[in-house]
């Protein structure tokens, strides 16, 4: 009889919510990196675990992956990712061009748009005033909510935002 308890004990256990998060991130990464699209979500999520555990979001992971294999398609994407992250070179990772920075205009535009945002300095008085006198400016509030929901909720509150979006939808 084979004792497998030691092998399992040495691996770090993944909780169900972590696996679900990994799969959700893999679902976002797959359309951004063309050569990963033929790989199953669970297998891709498993290969991306080291990057997810480093705290990278889907766009940062996509940037890492695009730098791994520019201009070619690995036969087994998950195996290639796992080998590349482990620093190994397998038969699947055989000759590929030197890694170059990504030159996609859309990607570069997205990267530059991620710069630090200047958050408005808002006081409780500003919030109170906006919530009290904003009921007749529902179109403006609905547009603000469409642009930046978190900021609109912070300034106008849930009740006024819900009223404005509902009224805008009916209009």
PyMOL commands that set and color helices and strands:
alter all, ss='L'
color gray80, all
select helices_A, chain A and resi 5-10+16-30+34-36+41-53+58-68+77-86+91-93+105-113+124-133+138-147+149-170
alter helices_A, ss='H'
color red, helices_A
deselect
rebuild
show_as cartoon
